[in-house]
Every structure is written in structure tokens, then in C-alpha cells.
């Protein structure tokens, strides 16, 4: 499978790529927002966490049925779980929303540091 051709990626890998894009977009918005972000960004992060949870449940089901590639079980699922945990605690830790989004994005292999 070629990294350059997203059409050849597994559904789980495409899901991860979608979250990478969403996080990068939210980070760009957070960088131009007030110190702790604005209400729209907070809502978007909460919505993203809900979607991540739903997608993870779907991936867990796929894994149970044997329909998830090994590489997705060892790379994609743990990465999505890590992102979700970072984002779930976005407001319970003493770091800015921008730092939280950067940390979540950094959890994705191939993302800029």
C-alpha cells in the first residue's frame, strides 16, 4: 500500500487522516482565537471527542469481528484512543486549548511536531 495514495488506505487509516485534518483546522482556529479559545472551538472539540468515541466503538466492533487490519489494531486504534484522552481532558488540565490540540495532533504518526 502506498502512503501517497489515500484511496488505497484502509477505512480506519482514512478515519485517522480525517481526524488529523480536523485537529489541524481546530488548532489553526485556536491560534487566532482568544487565550483559552472561544465557545465555537470548545464546542467543536467536544463534538470531535463524541465522534472519536463513536468511531472507536465502530473500530472495536470491527476488530471483534476480525474485520480490522493488524496495522490498524496496533497503530490507528491506539492513536485515536490517545487523541480522545488528550481532548477529553482539555479543560481539566492547566494548559491552553492550543497546547491541548497540538498535543493531540502530535499523537498522530506523520504529523508535524
C-alpha positions in Angstrom: 0.0 0.0 0.0 1.4 3.4 -1.0 1.3 6.2 1.6 0.9 8.6 -1.3 -2.5 7.2 -2.5 -5.2 7.7 0.2 -7.6 5.7 -2.0 -5.6 2.6 -1.0 -5.7 3.3 2.7 -7.8 1.2 5.0 -11.1 2.7 6.3 -9.5 3.1 9.7 -6.5 4.9 8.3 -8.8 7.2 6.3 -10.6 7.9 9.6 -7.3 8.8 11.3 -6.5 11.1 8.3 -9.8 12.9 8.7 -9.1 13.5 12.4 -5.6 14.8 11.6 -7.2 17.3 9.3 -9.9 18.3 11.8 -7.4 18.8 14.6 -5.1 20.9 12.3 -8.1 23.1 11.4 -9.1 23.5 15.0 -5.5 24.3 16.0 -5.3 27.0 13.3 -8.6 28.5 14.6 -7.4 28.3 18.3 -4.2 30.1 17.3 -6.2 33.1 16.2 -8.8 33.0 19.0 -8.5 34.4 22.5 -6.2 32.9 25.1 -8.4 30.0 26.1 -10.2 29.7 22.7 -13.7 30.7 22.0 -17.0 29.0 22.6 -17.2 27.7 19.0 -13.8 26.0 19.3 -14.8 24.5 22.7 -18.0 23.1 21.1 -16.1 21.8 18.1 -13.6 19.9 20.4 -16.5 18.4 22.4 -18.1 17.3 19.2 -14.8 15.8 18.0 -14.5 13.8 21.2 -18.0 12.4 20.8 -17.3 11.5 17.1 -14.0 9.9 18.2 -15.8 7.8 20.8 -18.3 6.6 18.2 -15.6 5.8 15.6 -13.6 3.9 18.3 -16.7 1.8 19.2 -17.1 1.0 15.5 -13.4 0.1 15.2 -13.7 -2.1 18.3 -16.6 -3.9 16.8 -14.7 -4.4 13.5 -11.8 -5.8 15.5 -14.0 -8.2 17.3 -15.4 -9.5 14.0 -11.9 -9.8 12.6 -12.5 -7.1 10.0 -9.8 -4.7 11.2 -6.3 -5.0 9.7 -3.5 -5.8 12.1 -1.8 -2.4 11.4 -5.0 -0.6 12.3 -5.3 -2.5 15.6 -1.7 -1.6 16.6 -1.4 1.9 15.1 -4.7 3.5 14.3 -6.8 2.5 17.3 -4.2 3.4 19.9 -3.6 6.7 18.2 -7.3 7.5 18.2 -7.6 6.5 21.8 -4.7 8.7 22.8 -6.1 11.7 20.9 -9.5 11.2 22.6 -7.9 11.1 26.0 -6.0 14.2 25.4 -9.0 16.0 24.1 -11.4 14.7 26.8 -9.2 16.4 29.5 -8.8 19.6 27.5 -10.4 21.7 30.3 -9.2 19.8 33.3 -5.5 20.5 32.9 -3.7 23.8 33.3 -2.8 24.1 29.6 -4.2 26.2 26.8 -6.6 24.8 24.3 -3.9 25.4 21.7 -1.4 23.3 23.6 -4.0 20.5 24.0 -4.8 20.5 20.3 -1.1 20.5 19.4 -0.6 17.5 21.8 -3.5 15.6 20.3 -2.3 16.3 16.8 1.3 15.3 17.7 -0.1 11.8 18.7 -0.8 11.1 15.1 2.1 9.4 13.2 3.4 11.7 10.5 2.0 14.9 11.9 4.3 17.8 12.4 5.7 18.2 16.0 
